[in-house]
Amino acid sequence: MADNAEIAGRMSEALDIATQCSSAQTVDNYSHLAAQLQELNALAGRTLRSHVAYQPLLTKLQQGASLTGDELTALRSLIVGDADEYLKYDDDFEQAKDELTKILEEIRELKTADTDPEALKHLRVLCREASSALGPVLHYLEQKERVRNFEEHTRGPLSADAARILAGIVKNIAA
């Protein structure tokens, strides 16, 4: 598994590419940055998962045995830890909602306008901008729902169905 030096090296590579993006704003540079960030994300995820002992957790879930508080914490970290972190540090949700509201107001104003070619081109741009603003809103709400679902299904003793589903998730993560 990756060690701190490998992660630090990948972080440094990504940041170097980000610097290149600032000086030469090209599709190639930003595409390369996106690929580097995806690789760094995957490496961080694999390294994080390597810190959790899957098999004892999986065995207990498959047997329907009760989980200790530490085991439940480990399970939460595996399944929704990324969502917890996203919700804790994300500050774009309100901004994205505000931006979406402004764009939708512009679309509403176009509703009464003629559908001449200029208005239609403007409408297309607004639709694309609204879709872009909608992305962070949806992502935030999806992460919030993931956390809520996990909490709901792990509150109190696990049902046989919940344990089976959680065991399947842990198996997929370990694979």
ROVEX-527601 format. One record per atom (N, C-alpha, C, O): x, y, z; residue in one letter; residue number from 0. Coordinates in nm, 3 decimals, padded with zeros to 5 digits. Layout:
BEGIN
      px      py      pz gugu martor
       X       Y       Z    A    NUM
...
This chain:
BEGIN
      px      py      pz gugu martor
  00.084 -00.118  00.000    M      0
  00.000  00.000  00.000    M      0
  00.088  00.124  00.000    M      0
  00.206  00.119  00.034    M      0
  00.030  00.233 -00.038    A      1
  00.102  00.359 -00.047    A      1
  00.146  00.407  00.090    A      1
  00.077  00.385  00.190    A      1
  00.260  00.472  00.093    D      2
  00.305  00.531  00.218    D      2
  00.295  00.683  00.206    D      2
  00.255  00.737  00.103    D      2
  00.333  00.750  00.315    N      3
  00.323  00.896  00.316    N      3
  00.406  00.961  00.206    N      3
  00.364  01.061  00.148    N      3
  00.523  00.904  00.176    A      4
  00.609  00.963  00.073    A      4
  00.543  00.954 -00.064    A      4
  00.551  01.049 -00.143    A      4
  00.477  00.841 -00.093    E      5
  00.411  00.828 -00.222    E      5
  00.294  00.927 -00.234    E      5
  00.275  00.989 -00.338    E      5
  00.218  00.939 -00.129    I      6
  00.105  01.034 -00.131    I      6
  00.157  01.176 -00.144    I      6
  00.104  01.255 -00.222    I      6
  00.262  01.210 -00.068    A      7
  00.320  01.345 -00.077    A      7
  00.373  01.372 -00.218    A      7
  00.358  01.482 -00.270    A      7
  00.435  01.271 -00.279    G      8
  00.485  01.286 -00.416    G      8
  00.373  01.312 -00.514    G      8
  00.385  01.398 -00.602    G      8
  00.264  01.237 -00.501    R      9
  00.149  01.256 -00.591    R      9
  00.085  01.393 -00.569    R      9
  00.041  01.457 -00.664    R      9
  00.079  01.436 -00.443    M     10
  00.024  01.569 -00.414    M     10
  00.109  01.677 -00.480    M     10
  00.057  01.772 -00.538    M     10
  00.239  01.661 -00.469    S     11
  00.332  01.757 -00.527    S     11
  00.316  01.763 -00.679    S     11
  00.315  01.871 -00.738    S     11
  00.303  01.646 -00.743    E     12
  00.282  01.641 -00.888    E     12
  00.154  01.716 -00.927    E     12
  00.154  01.795 -01.021    E     12
  00.047  01.690 -00.854    A     13
 -00.080  01.755 -00.885    A     13
 -00.070  01.906 -00.867    A     13
 -00.122  01.983 -00.948    A     13
 -00.003  01.949 -00.762    L     14
  00.012  02.092 -00.738    L     14
  00.101  02.158 -00.843    L     14
  00.078  02.273 -00.880    L     14
  00.203  02.086 -00.890    D     15
  00.287  02.139 -00.998    D     15
  00.204  02.159 -01.126    D     15
  00.219  02.259 -01.195    D     15
  00.119  02.062 -01.154    I     16
  00.034  02.074 -01.272    I     16
 -00.066  02.189 -01.254    I     16
 -00.096  02.261 -01.350    I     16
 -00.116  02.207 -01.133    A     17
 -00.207  02.319 -01.107    A     17
 -00.136  02.452 -01.134    A     17
 -00.197  02.546 -01.186    A     17
 -00.010  02.460 -01.099    T     18
  00.069  02.581 -01.126    T     18
  00.080  02.602 -01.276    T     18
  00.070  02.715 -01.324    T     18
  00.101  02.494 -01.352    Q     19
  00.107  02.504 -01.497    Q     19
 -00.026  02.554 -01.552    Q     19
 -00.029  02.633 -01.647    Q     19
 -00.135  02.509 -01.492    C     20
 -00.267  02.554 -01.536    C     20
 -00.284  02.703 -01.518    C     20
 -00.345  02.771 -01.601    C     20
 -00.229  02.756 -01.409    S     21
 -00.240  02.900 -01.384    S     21
 -00.164  02.981 -01.487    S     21
 -00.208  03.088 -01.527    S     21
 -00.050  02.929 -01.531    S     22
  00.030  03.006 -01.627    S     22
 -00.010  02.980 -01.772    S     22
  00.003  03.069 -01.856    S     22
 -00.057  02.859 -01.802    A     23
 -00.102  02.828 -01.938    A     23
 -00.238  02.758 -01.928    A     23
 -00.246  02.637 -01.907    A     23
 -00.341  02.836 -01.943    Q     24
 -00.478  02.785 -01.926    Q     24
 -00.524  02.715 -02.053    Q     24
 -00.591  02.773 -02.139    Q     24
 -00.485  02.586 -02.062    T     25
 -00.522  02.508 -02.180    T     25
 -00.606  02.388 -02.137    T     25
 -00.603  02.346 -02.022    T     25
 -00.680  02.335 -02.231    V     26
 -00.761  02.216 -02.206    V     26
 -00.669  02.101 -02.166    V     26
 -00.700  02.025 -02.074    V     26
 -00.555  02.088 -02.235    D     27
 -00.462  01.980 -02.204    D     27
 -00.411  01.989 -02.060    D     27
 -00.408  01.888 -01.989    D     27
 -00.372  02.108 -02.017    N     28
 -00.322  02.123 -01.880    N     28
 -00.429  02.087 -01.777    N     28
 -00.403  02.014 -01.682    N     28
 -00.549  02.140 -01.796    Y     29
 -00.656  02.112 -01.700    Y     29
 -00.701  01.967 -01.706    Y     29
 -00.740  01.911 -01.603    Y     29
 -00.698  01.906 -01.823    S     30
 -00.730  01.763 -01.833    S     30
 -00.626  01.680 -01.760    S     30
 -00.660  01.583 -01.691    S     30
 -00.501  01.717 -01.775    H     31
 -00.392  01.648 -01.704    H     31
 -00.409  01.664 -01.552    H     31
 -00.389  01.570 -01.476    H     31
 -00.447  01.784 -01.509    L     32
 -00.472  01.808 -01.367    L     32
 -00.587  01.721 -01.317    L     32
 -00.578  01.662 -01.210    L     32
 -00.694  01.714 -01.394    A     33
 -00.809  01.630 -01.354    A     33
 -00.766  01.485 -01.339    A     33
 -00.807  01.418 -01.243    A     33
 -00.685  01.435 -01.430    A     34
 -00.637  01.296 -01.421    A     34
 -00.550  01.277 -01.298    A     34
 -00.562  01.176 -01.229    A     34
 -00.462  01.372 -01.271    Q     35
 -00.375  01.363 -01.152    Q     35
 -00.457  01.363 -01.024    Q     35
 -00.428  01.287 -00.931    Q     35
 -00.558  01.448 -01.018    L     36
 -00.642  01.455 -00.899    L     36
 -00.723  01.326 -00.880    L     36
 -00.743  01.282 -00.767    L     36
 -00.768  01.266 -00.990    Q     37
 -00.839  01.139 -00.980    Q     37
 -00.747  01.029 -00.927    Q     37
 -00.787  00.949 -00.843    Q     37
 -00.624  01.027 -00.977    E     38
 -00.527  00.929 -00.929    E     38
 -00.495  00.950 -00.781    E     38
 -00.486  00.854 -00.704    E     38
 -00.478  01.075 -00.741    L     39
 -00.449  01.106 -00.601    L     39
 -00.566  01.066 -00.512    L     39
 -00.546  01.011 -00.403    L     39
 -00.687  01.092 -00.556    N     40
 -00.806  01.053 -00.483    N     40
 -00.811  00.901 -00.465    N     40
 -00.837  00.852 -00.355    N     40
 -00.785  00.828 -00.572    A     41
 -00.787  00.681 -00.566    A     41
 -00.679  00.629 -00.472    A     41
 -00.704  00.538 -00.393    A     41
 -00.560  00.686 -00.479    L     42
 -00.451  00.645 -00.392    L     42
 -00.485  00.672 -00.246    L     42
 -00.461  00.588 -00.160    L     42
 -00.540  00.789 -00.218    A     43
 -00.579  00.823 -00.081    A     43
 -00.687  00.727 -00.031    A     43
 -00.683  00.684  00.085    A     43
 -00.782  00.693 -00.116    G     44
 -00.888  00.600 -00.078    G     44
 -00.834  00.461 -00.048    G     44
 -00.870  00.400  00.053    G     44
 -00.746  00.411 -00.136    R     45
 -00.687  00.278 -00.111    R     45
 -00.607  00.277  00.018    R     45
 -00.614  00.182  00.096    R     45
 -00.531  00.382  00.041    T     46
 -00.449  00.390  00.162    T     46
 -00.537  00.397  00.286    T     46
 -00.509  00.332  00.386    T     46
 -00.642  00.475  00.279    L     47
 -00.734  00.486  00.392    L     47
 -00.799  00.351  00.422    L     47
 -00.807  00.310  00.538    L     47
 -00.845  00.282  00.318    R     48
 -00.909  00.151  00.338    R     48
 -00.812  00.047  00.393    R     48
 -00.853 -00.047  00.461    R     48
 -00.682  00.064  00.365    S     49
 -00.584 -00.033  00.415    S     49
 -00.568 -00.025  00.566    S     49
 -00.513 -00.116  00.628    S     49
 -00.617  00.083  00.626    H     50
 -00.607  00.100  00.771    H     50
 -00.720  00.030  00.846    H     50
 -00.720  00.026  00.969    H     50
 -00.817 -00.025  00.773    V     51
 -00.932 -00.088  00.837    V     51
 -00.921 -00.239  00.820    V     51
 -00.898 -00.288  00.709    V     51
 -00.938 -00.312  00.929    A     52
 -00.940 -00.458  00.924    A     52
 -01.080 -00.501  00.879    A     52
 -01.174 -00.503  00.959    A     52
 -01.091 -00.537  00.751    Y     53
 -01.221 -00.570  00.692    Y     53
 -01.277 -00.701  00.744    Y     53
 -01.394 -00.710  00.782    Y     53
 -01.194 -00.803  00.745    Q     54
 -01.245 -00.938  00.765    Q     54
 -01.321 -00.955  00.896    Q     54
 -01.431 -01.012  00.893    Q     54
 -01.270 -00.910  01.010    P     55
 -01.348 -00.927  01.134    P     55
 -01.483 -00.854  01.128    P     55
 -01.584 -00.903  01.178    P     55
 -01.482 -00.737  01.067    L     56
 -01.605 -00.658  01.051    L     56
 -01.703 -00.731  00.960    L     56
 -01.822 -00.741  00.990    L     56
 -01.652 -00.780  00.850    L     57
 -01.735 -00.853  00.754    L     57
 -01.793 -00.979  00.818    L     57
 -01.911 -01.010  00.800    L     57
 -01.711 -01.051  00.891    T     58
 -01.757 -01.175  00.957    T     58
 -01.870 -01.145  01.055    T     58
 -01.972 -01.214  01.056    T     58
 -01.852 -01.042  01.136    K     59
 -01.957 -01.006  01.232    K     59
 -02.087 -00.967  01.162    K     59
 -02.195 -01.005  01.207    K     59
 -02.075 -00.891  01.054    L     60
 -02.195 -00.851  00.980    L     60
 -02.265 -00.973  00.919    L     60
 -02.387 -00.984  00.924    L     60
 -02.187 -01.063  00.863    Q     61
 -02.244 -01.182  00.801    Q     61
 -02.310 -01.274  00.905    Q     61
 -02.408 -01.342  00.875    Q     61
 -02.255 -01.274  01.025    Q     62
 -02.311 -01.359  01.131    Q     62
 -02.425 -01.290  01.206    Q     62
 -02.492 -01.353  01.288    Q     62
 -02.446 -01.163  01.177    G     63
 -02.551 -01.089  01.245    G     63
 -02.516 -01.053  01.388    G     63
 -02.604 -01.021  01.468    G     63
 -02.387 -01.058  01.421    A     64
 -02.343 -01.025  01.556    A     64
 -02.345 -00.873  01.575    A     64
 -02.333 -00.797  01.479    A     64
 -02.360 -00.831  01.700    S     65
 -02.360 -00.688  01.732    S     65
 -02.221 -00.630  01.712    S     65
 -02.120 -00.697  01.736    S     65
 -02.217 -00.507  01.668    L     66
 -02.091 -00.436  01.650    L     66
 -02.061 -00.350  01.771    L     66
 -02.151 -00.292  01.832    L     66
 -01.933 -00.343  01.806    T     67
 -01.892 -00.254  01.914    T     67
 -01.894 -00.111  01.861    T     67
 -01.909 -00.088  01.741    T     67
 -01.880 -00.017  01.949    G     68
 -01.875  00.124  01.908    G     68
 -01.760  00.151  01.813    G     68
 -01.776  00.224  01.716    G     68
 -01.643  00.092  01.841    D     69
 -01.528  00.111  01.753    D     69
 -01.551  00.048  01.616    D     69
 -01.512  00.105  01.514    D     69
 -01.616 -00.068  01.614    E     70
 -01.645 -00.134  01.486    E     70
 -01.746 -00.052  01.405    E     70
 -01.734 -00.041  01.283    E     70
 -01.843  00.003  01.472    L     71
 -01.941  00.087  01.403    L     71
 -01.875  00.213  01.348    L     71
 -01.909  00.259  01.239    L     71
 -01.780  00.268  01.423    T     72
 -01.704  00.384  01.375    T     72
 -01.623  00.348  01.252    T     72
 -01.618  00.424  01.156    T     72
 -01.558  00.230  01.254    A     73
 -01.480  00.184  01.139    A     73
 -01.572  00.162  01.019    A     73
 -01.537  00.198  00.906    A     73
 -01.688  00.103  01.042    L     74
 -01.785  00.080  00.935    L     74
 -01.831  00.214  00.876    L     74
 -01.840  00.229  00.754    L     74
 -01.860  00.308  00.962    R     75
 -01.901  00.441  00.915    R     75
 -01.791  00.504  00.831    R     75
 -01.819  00.562  00.726    R     75
 -01.667  00.493  00.876    S     76
 -01.555  00.549  00.803    S     76
 -01.545  00.487  00.664    S     76
 -01.520  00.557  00.566    S     76
 -01.564  00.356  00.655    L     77
 -01.558  00.287  00.527    L     77
 -01.669  00.330  00.432    L     77
 -01.645  00.354  00.314    L     77
 -01.788  00.338  00.484    I     78
 -01.906  00.355  00.399    I     78
 -01.940  00.502  00.372    I     78
 -01.970  00.537  00.258    I     78
 -01.935  00.587  00.472    V     79
 -01.975  00.727  00.451    V     79
 -01.872  00.827  00.504    V     79
 -01.904  00.945  00.521    V     79
 -01.750  00.781  00.531    G     80
 -01.648  00.872  00.582    G     80
 -01.619  00.988  00.487    G     80
 -01.601  01.101  00.531    G     80
 -01.616  00.958  00.357    D     81
 -01.593  01.064  00.260    D     81
 -01.708  01.164  00.259    D     81
 -01.686  01.284  00.245    D     81
 -01.830  01.115  00.273    A     82
 -01.947  01.204  00.276    A     82
 -01.944  01.291  00.402    A     82
 -01.976  01.409  00.396    A     82
 -01.907  01.232  00.516    D     83
 -01.894  01.310  00.640    D     83
 -01.797  01.426  00.620    D     83
 -01.827  01.539  00.659    D     83
 -01.682  01.397  00.561    E     84
 -01.581  01.501  00.540    E     84
 -01.630  01.607  00.443    E     84
 -01.609  01.726  00.463    E     84
 -01.696  01.564  00.337    Y     85
 -01.747  01.658  00.239    Y     85
 -01.846  01.755  00.304    Y     85
 -01.840  01.876  00.282    Y     85
 -01.937  01.701  00.384    L     86
 -02.038  01.786  00.448    L     86
 -01.974  01.879  00.550    L     86
 -02.021  01.992  00.569    L     86
 -01.870  01.833  00.614    K     87
 -01.804  01.914  00.716    K     87
 -01.732  02.034  00.655    K     87
 -01.732  02.143  00.713    K     87
 -01.671  02.015  00.539    Y     88
 -01.585  02.120  00.483    Y     88
 -01.643  02.191  00.362    Y     88
 -01.585  02.290  00.316    Y     88
 -01.755  02.145  00.310    D     89
 -01.809  02.209  00.191    D     89
 -01.876  02.341  00.226    D     89
 -01.960  02.348  00.316    D     89
 -01.838  02.444  00.155    D     90
 -01.903  02.575  00.176    D     90
 -01.962  02.627  00.045    D     90
 -02.003  02.743  00.037    D     90
 -01.968  02.542 -00.056    D     91
 -02.018  02.584 -00.186    D     91
 -02.168  02.563 -00.203    D     91
 -02.227  02.614 -00.298    D     91
 -02.230  02.489 -00.113    F     92
 -02.370  02.454 -00.129    F     92
 -02.458  02.578 -00.141    F     92
 -02.535  02.591 -00.236    F     92
 -02.448  02.668 -00.046    E     93
 -02.531  02.790 -00.048    E     93
 -02.498  02.876 -00.170    E     93
 -02.587  02.933 -00.232    E     93
 -02.370  02.885 -00.202    Q     94
 -02.330  02.964 -00.319    Q     94
 -02.387  02.904 -00.446    Q     94
 -02.438  02.977 -00.532    Q     94
 -02.380  02.772 -00.459    A     95
 -02.433  02.706 -00.578    A     95
 -02.584  02.723 -00.587    A     95
 -02.638  02.746 -00.695    A     95
 -02.653  02.712 -00.473    K     96
 -02.799  02.733 -00.473    K     96
 -02.832  02.876 -00.515    K     96
 -02.925  02.898 -00.594    K     96
 -02.757  02.972 -00.463    D     97
 -02.781  03.113 -00.500    D     97
 -02.756  03.134 -00.649    D     97
 -02.835  03.202 -00.715    D     97
 -02.649  03.077 -00.701    E     98
 -02.618  03.091 -00.844    E     98
 -02.728  03.028 -00.928    E     98
 -02.770  03.085 -01.029    E     98
 -02.775  02.911 -00.888    L     99
 -02.883  02.843 -00.960    L     99
 -03.009  02.928 -00.960    L     99
 -03.078  02.939 -01.062    L     99
 -03.041  02.987 -00.846    T    100
 -03.160  03.073 -00.835    T    100
 -03.150  03.191 -00.931    T    100
 -03.247  03.226 -00.998    T    100
 -03.031  03.253 -00.938    K    101
 -03.013  03.368 -01.029    K    101
 -03.031  03.326 -01.174    K    101
 -03.095  03.396 -01.252    K    101
 -02.974  03.212 -01.210    I    102
 -02.985  03.165 -01.349    I    102
 -03.130  03.132 -01.383    I    102
 -03.178  03.164 -01.491    I    102
 -03.198  03.067 -01.290    L    103
 -03.339  03.033 -01.314    L    103
 -03.425  03.158 -01.327    L    103
 -03.523  03.158 -01.402    L    103
 -03.390  03.264 -01.256    E    104
 -03.462  03.391 -01.271    E    104
 -03.441  03.447 -01.412    E    104
 -03.535  03.499 -01.473    E    104
 -03.318  03.435 -01.463    E    105
 -03.292  03.481 -01.599    E    105
 -03.373  03.400 -01.700    E    105
 -03.425  03.455 -01.797    E    105
 -03.383  03.270 -01.676    I    106
 -03.464  03.186 -01.765    I    106
 -03.611  03.227 -01.757    I    106
 -03.681  03.232 -01.858    I    106
 -03.656  03.256 -01.634    R    107
 -03.795  03.299 -01.615    R    107
 -03.822  03.427 -01.693    R    107
 -03.929  03.442 -01.752    R    107
 -03.726  03.519 -01.695    E    108
 -03.743  03.643 -01.770    E    108
 -03.748  03.618 -01.919    E    108
 -03.816  03.689 -01.992    E    108
 -03.676  03.517 -01.966    L    109
 -03.678  03.483 -02.109    L    109
 -03.810  03.421 -02.151    L    109
 -03.846  03.423 -02.269    L    109
 -03.881  03.365 -02.056    K    110
 -04.006  03.297 -02.087    K    110
 -04.103  03.388 -02.161    K    110
 -04.181  03.342 -02.245    K    110
 -04.098  03.515 -02.129    T    111
 -04.191  03.608 -02.195    T    111
 -04.130  03.669 -02.321    T    111
 -04.199  03.740 -02.395    T    111
 -04.004  03.641 -02.346    A    112
 -03.937  03.698 -02.462    A    112
 -03.971  03.618 -02.588    A    112
 -04.022  03.506 -02.583    A    112
 -03.940  03.680 -02.699    D    113
 -03.957  03.610 -02.827    D    113
 -03.859  03.494 -02.834    D    113
 -03.756  03.493 -02.766    D    113
 -03.892  03.398 -02.916    T    114
 -03.801  03.285 -02.935    T    114
 -03.720  03.304 -03.062    T    114
 -03.708  03.214 -03.145    T    114
 -03.664  03.424 -03.075    D    115
 -03.577  03.450 -03.188    D    115
 -03.442  03.380 -03.165    D    115
 -03.415  03.334 -03.053    D    115
 -03.359  03.370 -03.266    P    116
 -03.232  03.297 -03.252    P    116
 -03.144  03.348 -03.138    P    116
 -03.081  03.267 -03.070    P    116
 -03.140  03.477 -03.117    E    117
 -03.057  03.532 -03.007    E    117
 -03.109  03.485 -02.871    E    117
 -03.031  03.445 -02.785    E    117
 -03.239  03.489 -02.853    A    118
 -03.299  03.445 -02.726    A    118
 -03.276  03.295 -02.705    A    118
 -03.251  03.251 -02.593    A    118
 -03.285  03.219 -02.812    L    119
 -03.263  03.075 -02.801    L    119
 -03.118  03.043 -02.766    L    119
 -03.091  02.952 -02.687    L    119
 -03.025  03.117 -02.825    K    120
 -02.882  03.096 -02.791    K    120
 -02.860  03.131 -02.644    K    120
 -02.790  03.059 -02.573    K    120
 -02.918  03.240 -02.600    H    121
 -02.905  03.281 -02.460    H    121
 -02.966  03.174 -02.368    H    121
 -02.909  03.142 -02.264    H    121
 -03.080  03.121 -02.405    L    122
 -03.145  03.016 -02.327    L    122
 -03.056  02.893 -02.316    L    122
 -03.046  02.834 -02.209    L    122
 -02.991  02.855 -02.424    R    123
 -02.902  02.739 -02.420    R    123
 -02.786  02.761 -02.323    R    123
 -02.751  02.672 -02.246    R    123
 -02.728  02.880 -02.326    V    124
 -02.618  02.912 -02.235    V    124
 -02.667  02.907 -02.091    V    124
 -02.600  02.851 -02.004    V    124
 -02.783  02.964 -02.065    L    125
 -02.839  02.963 -01.930    L    125
 -02.866  02.821 -01.882    L    125
 -02.842  02.788 -01.766    L    125
 -02.916  02.738 -01.971    C    126
 -02.943  02.597 -01.933    C    126
 -02.813  02.526 -01.896    C    126
 -02.809  02.451 -01.798    C    126
 -02.707  02.550 -01.973    R    127
 -02.576  02.489 -01.940    R    127
 -02.523  02.542 -01.808    R    127
 -02.470  02.466 -01.727    R    127
 -02.537  02.671 -01.786    E    128
 -02.490  02.730 -01.660    E    128
 -02.571  02.675 -01.542    E    128
 -02.516  02.647 -01.436    E    128
 -02.700  02.660 -01.561    A    129
 -02.785  02.604 -01.454    A    129
 -02.743  02.460 -01.424    A    129
 -02.738  02.420 -01.308    A    129
 -02.714  02.384 -01.529    S    130
 -02.670  02.246 -01.507    S    130
 -02.538  02.243 -01.431    S    130
 -02.520  02.157 -01.344    S    130
 -02.448  02.333 -01.462    S    131
 -02.321  02.340 -01.390    S    131
 -02.342  02.376 -01.243    S    131
 -02.278  02.318 -01.155    S    131
 -02.430  02.470 -01.217    A    132
 -02.458  02.511 -01.079    A    132
 -02.532  02.401 -01.004    A    132
 -02.518  02.387 -00.882    A    132
 -02.610  02.324 -01.076    L    133
 -02.687  02.216 -01.015    L    133
 -02.598  02.102 -00.967    L    133
 -02.632  02.034 -00.870    L    133
 -02.485  02.080 -01.033    G    134
 -02.394  01.971 -00.995    G    134
 -02.354  01.973 -00.848    G    134
 -02.375  01.874 -00.779    G    134
 -02.297  02.082 -00.798    P    135
 -02.259  02.086 -00.657    P    135
 -02.378  02.075 -00.561    P    135
 -02.366  02.017 -00.453    P    135
 -02.492  02.129 -00.600    V    136
 -02.611  02.119 -00.516    V    136
 -02.652  01.973 -00.502    V    136
 -02.676  01.924 -00.392    V    136
 -02.660  01.904 -00.615    L    137
 -02.697  01.762 -00.612    L    137
 -02.596  01.679 -00.535    L    137
 -02.633  01.592 -00.457    L    137
 -02.466  01.706 -00.558    H    138
 -02.362  01.628 -00.489    H    138
 -02.373  01.645 -00.337    H    138
 -02.365  01.548 -00.263    H    138
 -02.392  01.768 -00.292    Y    139
 -02.405  01.793 -00.149    Y    139
 -02.525  01.717 -00.092    Y    139
 -02.514  01.651  00.011    Y    139
 -02.638  01.727 -00.160    L    140
 -02.759  01.662 -00.111    L    140
 -02.746  01.509 -00.114    L    140
 -02.799  01.441 -00.025    L    140
 -02.678  01.455 -00.214    E    141
 -02.654  01.310 -00.220    E    141
 -02.568  01.265 -00.102    E    141
 -02.596  01.161 -00.042    E    141
 -02.464  01.342 -00.070    Q    142
 -02.378  01.305  00.042    Q    142
 -02.454  01.313  00.174    Q    142
 -02.437  01.228  00.262    Q    142
 -02.536  01.415  00.187    K    143
 -02.617  01.431  00.307    K    143
 -02.713  01.312  00.322    K    143
 -02.734  01.262  00.432    K    143
 -02.771  01.269  00.211    E    144
 -02.862  01.155  00.214    E    144
 -02.789  01.025  00.247    E    144
 -02.842  00.941  00.319    E    144
 -02.668  01.008  00.194    R    145
 -02.588  00.888  00.226    R    145
 -02.565  00.879  00.377    R    145
 -02.583  00.773  00.437    R    145
 -02.525  00.990  00.437    V    146
 -02.499  00.992  00.581    V    146
 -02.627  00.964  00.658    V    146
 -02.628  00.885  00.753    V    146
 -02.736  01.028  00.617    R    147
 -02.864  01.008  00.686    R    147
 -02.908  00.861  00.677    R    147
 -02.952  00.804  00.776    R    147
 -02.896  00.802  00.559    N    148
 -02.933  00.661  00.542    N    148
 -02.848  00.570  00.628    N    148
 -02.899  00.477  00.690    N    148
 -02.718  00.596  00.634    F    149
 -02.630  00.513  00.717    F    149
 -02.672  00.524  00.863    F    149
 -02.686  00.423  00.932    F    149
 -02.692  00.647  00.909    E    150
 -02.730  00.667  01.048    E    150
 -02.864  00.601  01.079    E    150
 -02.881  00.540  01.185    E    150
 -02.956  00.612  00.989    E    151
 -03.088  00.553  01.008    E    151
 -03.080  00.400  01.018    E    151
 -03.147  00.339  01.101    E    151
 -02.998  00.339  00.934    H    152
 -02.990  00.193  00.930    H    152
 -02.897  00.134  01.035    H    152
 -02.899  00.013  01.059    H    152
 -02.815  00.217  01.099    T    153
 -02.725  00.165  01.203    T    153
 -02.765  00.212  01.342    T    153
 -02.695  00.184  01.439    T    153
 -02.875  00.283  01.353    R    154
 -02.924  00.327  01.483    R    154
 -02.984  00.206  01.553    R    154
 -03.074  00.141  01.500    R    154
 -02.934  00.176  01.670    G    155
 -02.984  00.060  01.744    G    155
 -02.928 -00.069  01.685    G    155
 -02.837 -00.066  01.602    G    155
 -02.981 -00.181  01.728    P    156
 -02.932 -00.310  01.676    P    156
 -02.960 -00.322  01.525    P    156
 -03.064 -00.279  01.476    P    156
 -02.864 -00.381  01.454    L    157
 -02.880 -00.397  01.310    L    157
 -02.980 -00.508  01.280    L    157
 -02.976 -00.615  01.341    L    157
 -03.069 -00.481  01.188    S    158
 -03.159 -00.585  01.142    S    158
 -03.080 -00.682  01.054    S    158
 -02.970 -00.649  01.008    S    158
 -03.134 -00.799  01.032    A    159
 -03.066 -00.897  00.947    A    159
 -03.047 -00.841  00.806    A    159
 -02.941 -00.860  00.746    A    159
 -03.147 -00.772  00.755    D    160
 -03.137 -00.712  00.621    D    160
 -03.029 -00.604  00.616    D    160
 -02.950 -00.599  00.522    D    160
 -03.026 -00.519  00.717    A    161
 -02.926 -00.412  00.720    A    161
 -02.785 -00.471  00.729    A    161
 -02.694 -00.426  00.659    A    161
 -02.767 -00.574  00.814    A    162
 -02.636 -00.639  00.827    A    162
 -02.594 -00.701  00.694    A    162
 -02.477 -00.691  00.656    A    162
 -02.687 -00.765  00.623    R    163
 -02.657 -00.827  00.495    R    163
 -02.617 -00.721  00.392    R    163
 -02.520 -00.740  00.318    R    163
 -02.690 -00.612  00.387    I    164
 -02.659 -00.504  00.293    I    164
 -02.523 -00.442  00.326    I    164
 -02.442 -00.419  00.236    I    164
 -02.499 -00.417  00.454    L    165
 -02.371 -00.358  00.494    L    165
 -02.255 -00.453  00.464    L    165
 -02.148 -00.409  00.424    L    165
 -02.276 -00.583  00.484    A    166
 -02.172 -00.681  00.452    A    166
 -02.141 -00.677  00.302    A    166
 -02.024 -00.684  00.263    A    166
 -02.243 -00.665  00.220    G    167
 -02.222 -00.655  00.075    G    167
 -02.143 -00.531  00.038    G    167
 -02.057 -00.535 -00.050    G    167
 -02.172 -00.421  00.104    I    168
 -02.099 -00.295  00.078    I    168
 -01.953 -00.311  00.117    I    168
 -01.863 -00.270  00.044    I    168
 -01.928 -00.371  00.235    V    169
 -01.790 -00.392  00.282    V    169
 -01.717 -00.484  00.185    V    169
 -01.600 -00.459  00.155    V    169
 -01.781 -00.590  00.137    K    170
 -01.717 -00.680  00.040    K    170
 -01.678 -00.604 -00.085    K    170
 -01.567 -00.621 -00.136    K    170
 -01.766 -00.519 -00.135    N    171
 -01.735 -00.441 -00.256    N    171
 -01.620 -00.344 -00.233    N    171
 -01.537 -00.323 -00.321    N    171
 -01.616 -00.286 -00.115    I    172
 -01.509 -00.191 -00.084    I    172
 -01.376 -00.265 -00.076    I    172
 -01.274 -00.215 -00.123    I    172
 -01.377 -00.384 -00.016    A    173
 -01.255 -00.462  00.002    A    173
 -01.204 -00.519 -00.129    A    173
 -01.086 -00.550 -00.143    A    173
 -01.294 -00.533 -00.226    A    174
 -01.253 -00.595 -00.354    A    174
 -01.165 -00.508 -00.437    A    174
 -01.124 -00.548 -00.546    A    174
